[in-house]
């Protein structure tokens, strides 16, 4: 009825306003009348079907929410893949560490990344033989560390902890001498690589050569933090060489307690013996 009424009204109004005007004015008036009639039809139909349209929109919204909840993990995996591709995070062959997992990337796709698990750094750089498949959604929840390749130079840090009776300056001199001897054969190439890498990154990078810093633990023991700039694949072997050289030169024998410390231990032992005697007397 609305469509019929609007159609009849349109024809009547067009006949009335265009019968005594030229062709251009008649065409403009017909266009205006047609636009007004279409708007009236749309408003009328919307008023009639408003409740049905609202129900349809609510149903569509519920379906979309359920679909998003059901495919949340897949969407996050796809987003992680887009982040990896757009940010150039890593590629096949890179060694990465994320969420505590350390390994070499051997394959990556739209939903997952496969890596060959690697042992902790102090145990070498050969793979463990185990494959780890990670969903790409992990890339959105934590940092990704891309490590140097085995045939690249990078700073390698390790710590030597000694008892308090060692002379710090003497130990530092031994460490420096051992580090110089271990790095002497490859120092020139390491220096060139360090200069090239620092210039490309636009930032300061530790190296080349070695650094030694002295610190103490909470228990008062001496700690020597050592940094050597070397090939990643040779880092563990050089660390062992330096440590063995230093430990062989240091007079590491049985620790002699200080007089005050010995007296304190003697008093503690005496108190323990007296307490034990009292408990035995009470039990008897």
N, C-alpha and C positions, 0 to 999 in steps of 0.2 A: 504493500500500500504506500509506503514511503517513497519507493522508487517510482511508482506510477504517478503519485501526486507531484513529485519534484519534476518528473519528465513533462507532465502536462503543463505545469506552471512555467517551466522553461520555454516551451514552445509558444505559450501564450504571451509571455513577456517579450520574447524575441520578435514575434509578429507585431506587437504593439509599438516597440521602440525603434524598429528598423524599416517600417514600411514607407516612411516619408523622409529618409535621409540618403545620402550618397553611399556608394559601395564601400569606401574606406571607413567611414564612420560606422556603417552597419557591421563591418567585420570586427572593429574594435569593441562595439557593444556586445556582439555575440560572444566574443572571448571573455569579457567581464562577467556576463551572465552565466556562462558555462562554468567559470571558476567558482562563482558564488554557489551555484547549485551543487557542484561536486563537494565543496566544503560542507554544505548543509547535509548532504547524504552521509558523508563520513562522520560528522558529529552525531547524527541521528542513530546510525548503526552502532557507533561506539557506545552511546547511551544504552542501547538495547542489550548489547552483548558484553557489557563491562564486567559483569560477574564471571561469565564464562572465560573471558580473556585473562582475568586475574587468576582463576583456577589453573589455566594452562601455564601461565608464567610461574606460579608457585611449583607446579609439577616439574617444569623444566629446570627450575633452580635446584630442586631437591635431587633430580637426576644428575645434574652437573656436579653438585657437592659430593654425592656418593661416588661418582666417577673419579673425581680428583682424589678423594680419600683412598679409593681402591688402588689407584695407580700412582700414589705419592712417591713410592720408592723408585719406580721406573722413571717418573718425571725428574726426580733428583739425580738419577744416574745419567739421564740425557743432559741435564744441566751441567753436571760435572764433566761430561765429555765435551760439551761446548766450551766450558772454561779451560779445559786442557788444550783444546785446539786453538781457541782464540788468544789465550795467554801464553802459548808456546811453553808450557810448563816443563814437559819432558818428551822424549822420543824413545823409540826402541833402542836398547843398548845403554841407556843412561842408568846410573845407580842412584836410587832415591830412598828416602826414609819418610814414612808417614804413619801416624798413629802407633809408633813404636816398632813398626815392621821395616826391616832393612833388606833391600834386594835389588836385583838388576831387572829392568823392564825387558820382557821378551815378546810381549804382544799387548795390544790395547784395542778396544772397540767402542761401540756406542754405549754399552751398559757396564763393561767391566775392564779391568786391567790385570794382566797376568805378570807376575814377577818371579824370578828365581831367588829364593831366600839366601841371604848371606849371613855368616856368623858375625858376632860383635867384632869391632875393629881390632881389638888386641889379639884376636885369634886368626888373623889373616884375611885374605880377600877371595879365597876360593869358595864356590857355592856349596851349600849343604846338600844339594840334590832334591830339595823339596820345592814344589811349585805352590805358590799362593795366588789365588784369584780374589781380587778385591773389587767390590762394586764402586763405580765412579762417584757415587754419592759421598764417599769418604773425602773426596777432594773439596767438598763444600763445608766440611766440619772441622778441618784441622790444617795445620801448615804442611807444606811439601818441601822437603830438603833435597836438592839435587847435589850429589857429591861429585868430586872430580873422578875422572876415569883413571884406571890403574896406570896408564902410561903418561899421565899428567903430573906435574909438580904441584904440591900443596903443602901447607903447614901441617905438621904432625906433632901432637902434644901428648906428653906422658909425665908421670910423677914418680919421684924417688923419695921414699920415706925412710928416715934413719932415726936411731935413738939420739938423745940429747948430748951424749958425750963427744960426738964427732965435731971437728972444727969446721964451721961453715965455709970459711974462705978456702980452706984446703979442698973441701969437697967440690966447691964451685970451680976451682982451677982444674981438678981432675975431670969434671964433666966437660968443661970447655975444650980441654986437650983431646978427650975422647971424641967429642963431636967434630972437631976440626979434622981429626984423622979419618973419621968415618965419611965425612962429606967432601973431602979434598978432591977426590977423583972426578966428581961431577959438579963442582961448584960453578964453573963458567957457564955451562949450559943451563943450570938452575937459575943463575943470575939473569941471563937473557930471557928465559921463559917468564920469570917474575916481572921483569920490566914490561914485557909484552902484555901480560895478563893484567897488571895494574893499570896500564894505559888504556886497555880496552874496557875495563870495568869502571874506570874513572874514580877509583877509591883506593885507599891504602890497604895493602895486603901484607900480613906478617911474612918476613923473609927478605932476602935469601939468607943462607947461613943458619945460625942458631941463636937462641936466647935462653937465659937461665934466670929464674926468679926464686927467691928464698922465702919461705913462709913456715908457719907452725900449725900443728893440729890442735884440737881441743884438749888433748892429753899432754901437750907440751913437746911433742916430737917434731923434729925438723923435717920439712918437706921442701923438695927442690922441683919446681915446675919447669920442664924442659920443652922447648919448641925447636924442631928441626925442619928445614925446608928441603923436601926430597921427593922422589917419585913415590906415588901412592903405593905401588906394588912392592917397593923396597922398604916401606916405612917400618914394618914390624921387625925385619931383619936388622935394620940399622938401630932400632931401639934396643934390641937384645945385645947387639955388639957394644953399644955405649954403656948399658947397665953392667954387663959383665966386666968390661974394662975398668969401670969406676969401682965396682965392688971388690975386684981383685987388688986394687991399689990401696984400699982403705983398710986400716987395722981393725977389723970387726971381730972382736973376741967376746968372751963372756963379760957381761956388764958388771962392774964393781959398784955396789951401792954406796952412796954417800954416808958419812957418819951419822948425820941427823936422820936420814932415812932408815939406816940400820937400827938405830935406837928406837925409832917409832915402831918398826916391825917387831922388835924384841918385846916392847911393852904390850903390843897387841897380842902376841903369842902368850905372854904371861897372863893377861886377863882371860884369854880363852881357857888356859889350863886351870886357873882358879875357879872359873865358872863351871867347868866340867867337874872339878872336885866337889864343889858345893852341891851340884845336882846328884852326884853319886851318894853323898852323905844324906841328902834328904830322902833319896829312894831307900837307903838302908834303914 
